[in-house]
Amino acid sequence: MKWQLLMAFLGYLIFMIWFGWWVSRNSKTGDDFLLGGRNLPFFLTLGTTVATMVGTGSSMGAVGFAYSNGWAGMIYGLGGACGILLLAKLFAPVRKHEFMTMSEEVSFYVGANPLVKNTIAIFIFVASIGWLGAHILGGGMYLAWLTGLSPLSAKLFIALGFSIYVVIGGYVAVVWTDSIQALVLFIGFFLMAGVALYQADGLVAINEAQPLLNQSFLSLDKIGVVHGVSLFFSVLVGVLVAPSFRQRIYSGKHVKSIRQSFYLSGGLYLLFAIVPAIIGMAAYKLNPSLENSAFSFPYMAFELLPFGLAALVIIAGLSATISSASSDAIAAVSVLIRDIYMLVFKRMPHASEVIMLSRIGLVLTIGTALLLALLTNDVIGYITNMIATLMSGLCVCVLLGHFWPRFNWQGAMTALFVSFLVSMAVILTPSWQAYWSNPIIPATTASMLLSVFVTLITPKQTCDSEQALAILNAQREAMHHD
């Protein structure tokens, strides 16, 4: 049965690679490769957003979390849905500025300041490698457990699976394959939840089988209110400032289609929030003595479903990993080509070089992430903690920059620096880490207060938004002409 599952997954990957090549065969320019020609229709923006939102953590990870913590498994979905709805409401209009990367967007808010742009580019690139490593690690762990492959082979399998179609087809391949995977995801997970409810005798029965503390509202009696709020905000902030979601805005056809697809994605994700919770809690009722709660999802698939349906559900779970990883890879390479290339070579790449350089960049980026995932699990744990440190400062920068014209480059650098320091202090102090669970609340609060203070005591920026946009447009223009 294990080799049959491996063959089914391999067949699925081969189809994704062929499909990615076929839909992207007409991509001719760097803009096509990195942003799909900025012409994504509503249904593709919807498909890729939904698939990117349902990642390793919010699907299989949330099932394992719900196995141990009951209704707290819904918090991931609630935070993500609020994040994407806020993103649609507040930031969809930045599409009109034709940014390519988030570092461009934040530097625009502070007079196209190169120090801010370069610092954020490096932050985002490092964070993206961390995310990619975590996806490879998470997907590899499941694949190894399911198929009997060695952990090394499973990680290589996952990394090669998404990297081939991304390198061949770029962003167009990513959004089309994402849309297919979103469909597989939803069918697989809702099917699993339906069967789980039936086998475990319904919602009331799975709730009553839970320990008493888990039966409270979102299991807050079990995990604690501070931990619950911390988890909610870490997911919300992650979505609000994730480069992969920003790319969905930059590449959409127009503001209206971006907003519609994000609102619908948020609604679907809100609906999806209960699904991992139901599967995890049903697994607990049917087998409360699983050695590792992380494997409650595949356990349920194999115990309750015939092989064909189990394979579909397992592929749905692995699709969550692959679709999110491919989106993070293309977002990382956009930053590499648009911002870091200019930082190193003091010029933008010529139009004829962009696709080749992007492909080389993808191979190097995914290769680095794979190397980290192969070396040790602790590096990835360290980097995912670092991501929380990077995202909180970035969140302060985009919120203050977007809504407060007085915000300047000194305030932006303060936000990034303070969030980094506070996060590291929380991570390295066991009692603080135990209280907060993750650094997002203290880091964002301190970062916000100090960046406002520094902005007020430093001079106003002299470069207005029109001048800032002109500087960024002039830099970008080099990529469209030889």
N, C-alpha and C positions, 0 to 999 in steps of 0.2 A: 504493500500500500504506500510505503514511503517513497519508493522510486516512481510510482504512478503519480504521486503528488508533485514530485520534482519535475516530471515530464510535462504535467499540466501547466505548471508555473513557467517552465522553459518555453512551451508553446505560446503562452500568453505574452511573454517578453518578446519572442520573435515577431509576433503579430504587431506589438507596439513599435518595434524598431522599423518594420516595413511600413506601417501606417505613418509613423513620424517622417520617414523619408518621402512617402508619397504626397503628403499634404504640404511639405515644405520645398518640393522640387523646383518651384518657381521663385524662391527667395533669391534675390540678386544683390541686394545692397546691405550695408552694415545695419541700417535702420530696420530692414526686414529681419535680419538674423537676430538682433538684440531686442527689438520691440514690435515685431510683426507688422512693420510699416505703419505703426500707430493707427491701425484701421480695424481693430477687433470689434466685431459685432456683439450685440447683447448676449446671445446664447453662449458664445465662446468665453466672454468675460465671466459669465455666471458659472460655466462648467469649471474653468480653471480656478476661480476663487473658491468654490465649494471644495474641490479636490485638495487645494493647498491648505485650506483650513483644517480639514480632517487629516491630521498627520499621525505619526506613530504614537505620540503622547495622548492625543485627544480621542484616539480610537482604542487600540489594544491596550495602551497604558491606562486609559480611563476605566477600561473593563477590570483590569487588575486592581486599580485603586478602589473601585466600587465593591469588588470582592472583599476587600479588607475594611472599607469604610462606608459601605451602604450608599445612601443618597448623595454623599459628598462627591461621588463620581459624576454628578451633573454639573459641578462648579466649573469644570473646564469648558463645557459647552456654553454655559451662561456667560462666562467672561469673554469667550471668543465671539459670541453673537453680539454682545454689547460693543465690543471693539470694532467689528466690521460695520455696524450701524452708525457708530460715531464717525468712523472714517468716511463713510458715504456722505453723511450730513456736513462734516466740517471741511473735508479735504478734496472731495471730487473736483471742485472748480480749479484746482491747480493744474488740471489737464491742459488748460489754455496756454500755459507758459512753455509747454513742450520740453519739460525737463527730461533728462535721460536717467538720472540717478538721484537718490535721496541726498547725497552730499551736495549736489547742485542745488536742490531745493532749499536746504538749510542755509547754504552760503548766500543764496538769493535774499533771504530774510535779513542778512547782516551785511548788505552792500557787496555781494560777490567776494567776500573776504577769502583769499587763498588758504590761509592758515586753518580756518574753520573747515573749508572744503576738503583739504588734504587730511586733516585729523579724522574727520568723520568717515572719509573714504577708507582709511586704514582700519578704523574701528569696525566698520560694516564688513569689510573683507575678512577680518579675523573672526568676527561673529558668524559669518556665513560658513566658513570652514568648520567652525564648531558645530553649527546646525547640521551640516552635511555629515560630519563624523558621527553625530548622535543618530541620524537617520540610518546610516550604514550599520552602526552598532546595533540599534534596535531591530532593524529588519533582519540583520544577520543572525541575531540571537534567536528570533522566531524560526527562521528558515532552518537553522542548525537543529533546533529542537524537533521540528516537524519532520525533517527528511533524513536525519542521521548524518548529514554532512558535517565535516569538521567546522569549528567556528571560523577558521581562516578561509576555507572554501566558500562558506555561506556569505561572509562579508564581501569577498571578491565577486561572487554571483550578483549580489544586490547592487554593488557599485558599477559593475559592467553593464547590468541590466538597464539602468537609467542613463548612464553616461553615453552609450552608443547612440541612442536616438537624439540626445541633446546635442552631441558633437556634430552629428550629421545634419540635423534640421533646425537647430537653434530654437528661438522663442516660439515660432509657428508650430514646430513639432511638440513643444511643451504644452501649449494651450489646447491643441487638439487631443493629444494623448490624455491630458488632464481631464478633459470633458468626457472621454470614454470611461476613464477610471472613476470619475464622480458617479457615473451611472452604475458601474460595477459595485462601488462602495455602498451606495444607498440600497441597492437590491440585496447585497450580501448581508449588511448589518441589520436591516429591517426584517429580513427573512429569519436571521438568527434570533432576533428579539422575539418575534412571533412564536417560533418553535420553543424558545426558552420559557416564555409565559405559559404556553400550553403544557409543557412537561413538568413545570414547577407549580402547577395548579393555580395560576393567576397572580395578579399583583398583590392582593391581600395576603396570600400565603407566603410569597417571597419576602414581604415586609415583616410578617410575624416571625419568620425564621431567623431574622437578623437579631444580633445582640441588642439589648434595650437601648443603649446609647446611640446605635446606628439608626434607630427609628425616629429620631428627632428631625426637625427641619434641616435638610441638607447635612444631616449627621453632625451638626455643629457641636452637640454635646460630646461627641467622640473626638473630633479633630480640634475643637476649640474655635471660638469666633475669630480670634486674631489670625490663626492659620488659614481659616476659610476665606477671610477677606484678603489676606496676602495672596492666596492662590488665585482668587478671582481677579485681582488687580494685575498680577504678573501676566496672566493670560491676556487680559484686556490691553495692557500696555504693549505686550508682544505683538498683538495684531495691529494696534494703532500705528506702530512705527516699524513694522517688519518691512525690509526692502522689497520682498517678493510681492507684498500687497500694494506697495507704492507703484511697483512696475505695472500692475494691473490698471492703475489710474493713468500712468504716462502713455500706455499703449492702447487705451480704449478709443473708440471712434469719436465720442463726444461726451460731455458731462452728463447728459440725460441718461444715456445707455449705461454709463458707469454706475450712476446712482441707482438705477433700477436693478441692475444685476447685484450690486452690493446689498441693497435692501432685501431682495429675494434670498440671497445667500444667508443673510443674518436670520431671516425667518426659518429657512430650512435647517440652519445650524441650531437654532433654538429648539426645533422639533427633534433634531438628532441628539440633543443633549441628554435626553432620557434613555436613549438606546443603550449606550455602554453601561449605564447604571443598572438597567434591567438585566442585561446579560451577566454582568458581574454578580449581582445579588442572587440571580437564579442559580448561577454556578455554586455560590456559597450554600444555598439550600440543598442542592443535589449532592454536593461533596464539600463539607466544611473543613476537610483536612488535607486540602491540596498543599504540597510542599512549598510551591512557589506561586503566589497569587498572580504573577506576571503571565503565567501560562493558562489562566482560567479561560481565556478566549479560545485558543486552539483545543483545549480539553472539551469545551462545550460543543465545538464544531464536530469533533470526532465521535463524541459520545451520543449526540442526539440526531445526527444527520447521516443519510446514506452518502457513499463516497463522492458521487458527482456534485451534490449540494455542498458537502464539506469542503471540497476543492474550491468551489466558487466562493464560499465564505472566507476561506483562508487566503485566496488570491485577493479578495476585497480588502482584507487586513493588510496584506503586503502592498497593495495598490496605494494605500494611505501613505506608506513610507516612501514609495517610489515617486508619487506625484509631488509630494512636498519637497523631496530631495532635488528633483529636476528643477523646480521653481527657485529654490535657494541657489542652485548652481548657476543658473542664467542670470540671477540678480547679482551674484558675486562677480561674474565676468563683465557685466555692464559697468560696474564700479572700477574693475581692473582696467578696462579699455578706455573708459571715459575720463577717469580721474587719476588713477595710480600711474598709468602710462605717461600722462602729461607731467606728473610730479617727477618721474624718473628721467624722461627724455626731453622735457621742456618744450614739447610740441604735441599736437594731436596726431593720431595715426591718419594716413591718407585713406581716402575712400576705398581704394583697391586693396588695402592691407587689412581692413577691419574684420572681414569674415575669417581669413586665415589666422589672424592674431586671436580672435575670439575662440576659435577651435583649439589653438595651442593653450590659451588661458584656461579653457574648460578642462583639458586633460591635466594641466598642472594643478588646478584648484581641487578637482575631484581626487587626483592622485595624492595630494597632501592630506586631504580629509581621510582618505582610505588608510594612509600610513598611520595617522593618529589612531584610527579605529582598530588597526591591527596591533599596534604597539601595546596599548593598555586601555582598560576601561576608565582608569582614574583620570587620565588626561582629558577625556571627554567630560567627565564629571566636573573637572576643574574649569573647562572651557564653557560648559553650560551655565555654571555659576558666573563666569565672566560675562556671559551674554546678558544676564540680569543687570550686571554693573554697567554695561554699555547702553542697554535699552532705556534705562530710567533717565539718564542724561539726555539722550536723543529725544525722548518724549518731551522733556522740558523745553528743549530747543525748538521743536516744531510747534508746540502750543504757544509759547511766548512769541516766537518769530512770526507766526501766522496772525496772531490777534493783537500784538502790541508793537506798533510802529517804532517805539523808542528803543526796543531791544537791539543790542549791538554785539559786535564780535567778542568783546571782553566778557559779556554776560554768557554768550554761548560756550566759550572755552571754560568759564567757571562752572557752568552746568555739567559739562562732560567730566571735568576734573573732580568736582565735589562728589558726584554720583559714584565715580570710580572709587574714591577714598572711603566713603561711607559704606559702600557695598563690601569692600575688602575688610573693613573693620567688623561688619556684622558676620561675614563668613568666617573670619579668624577668631571670633570671640564666641565660644560654644554656648554661653548662657544667652547671648543676644540672638544667636541663630536658633536656639531652642524656643525663644519667645516669639520671634517674628516668622520663623519657618524659611523665609527667603528675604533678601534685602530690599525688595521693591518699594515698600512704604517709606521706611526711613530715608532711603537713597533719593527717591523722587521728591520728598518733602524738603529735605535739606538742600538739594540741588535747586529746586524752585526758589526757595527763600534767598539763598546766597546769590543766585544769578540775577534776581531782581535787584538786590542791594548793590551788586557790582555795576549793573547797568546804570543805576541812578547816580552813582558817584563818578562815573567815567563820561567822557564827552559823547555827544550825540554823533551818530555816523553821518558823514557828509554825502555819501553816495545814495541817491534815492532808488526806489524800486525799478524805475525805467532804465536808469544807468546800469544798475546791477544786471538786469535782464539783457541789456545790450552787450555787456562784457561776456556773459555766459553764452549768448547766441553766437558771438564772434568766435569764441573758442570752439564751439560745436560745429560751426560751419565748415571747418577744415576737414571734418570727417565725410562731408558730402561732395568734396571736390578733390581732384588730383592736383 
